[in-house]
Amino acid sequence: MTSFFSLLCLCFLVCTTALGLDSVDMTQLTSVEDWLASLKMSRYVDNFQRTGLTDLEAVARLTQHDLTQLGITLVGHQKKILQSIHTLRTQLAVNMSEGFLV
């Protein structure tokens, strides 16, 4: 189990660094609004709130199709948000392996 956890942590660090998200500590984000602000995507807060997406666990399950349905149609914005969603998923997996829930 330790080797799996170590590998997961390493993947998390590599992914966040490669995506340029290493300066954002995802564990410190507590709301969808904070998360979007960290991405400089606050313009989409209302889009998420209108559909009831208020927790990061729900956000972590979103797909590109979901983003389009939310009204996020700019490809660059979708890409940036999806990269961060991937990081959120990884962080949730790390937290769950440590016995924590976000």
N, C-alpha and C positions, 0 to 999 in steps of 0.2 A: 504493500500500500504506500509506503514511503516513496518508492521510486515513481509510482504513478503521480503522487502529489508533487514531487520535484519536477517531473516532466511537465505537468500541467502549469506549474508556476513559471517554468522556463518558457513555455509556449506563450503564456500571458505576457511576459516581459518582452519577448521578441515581437509579438504581434502589436503591442501598444507602441513600442519604439518604432517599428517599421511604418506604422500608420500615423506617426506623429502625435500620438495621444499620450505619450509618456509623461507629459507635464500635467495631465489631468488625473487626479486620484479618484477613480470611480467609487472607491469605498466611502468617500466623503460626501458623495451626492445622495441626497435623501428624497428628492422629488423629481418629477418629470420636468418641472420648470427649471430647477437647478441644472439638471442634465442638459436640457436644451440651451440654457445660458452658457454652459461650459463649452458648447459646440458653436456658440455665436449664432444660434438658430432660434432665438426667442420669438421670432416672428410666427413660429408654428405652435406656440403654447395654446392658443385658442383652438387650433385644429385638434390637438390631443384632448383638451378638456371637453370639447363638444361631443366627443365619442366616448367619454368616460375613462380614457386611458390616464389613470392617475398614479399608478405605481410602476416602478422600474422593472418589476418581474413581468408584468404584462407587456411592457415595451420590448423586453428582451425576446419576445416571441414574434415580433413583427417581421414581415417580409417586404420586399420591394412592392409587391402588389398592394399590400396594406398601406404603405406610404402613399401610393398613388390614390387609393381610396380616401386617404386623409386629406388629399388636396396638395400633397407635396409632389409636384410634377417636374421640377427642375432636376435634371439628372445629376448635376454636381452636388446638390443638396441631398438627394437620395443616397448618393454614394457615401458622402460624409456621415450621414445618419446611420446607414447600414454598417459602416466600419465601426462606429461607436457601439452599435447594437451587438456586433460580434464581440467586442471587448466586454460589454455588459454580460453577455452569455458566459464568457470565460471566467469573469470575476464571480458570477453566481455559482458556477461549477466549483471554483476554488473555495468559496465560502461554504458551500454545502459539504465539500470533502473535509472541511475543518469543523463542521458541525454548527455553522452559523447560517442564519437566514437573513437576507437583506430586506 
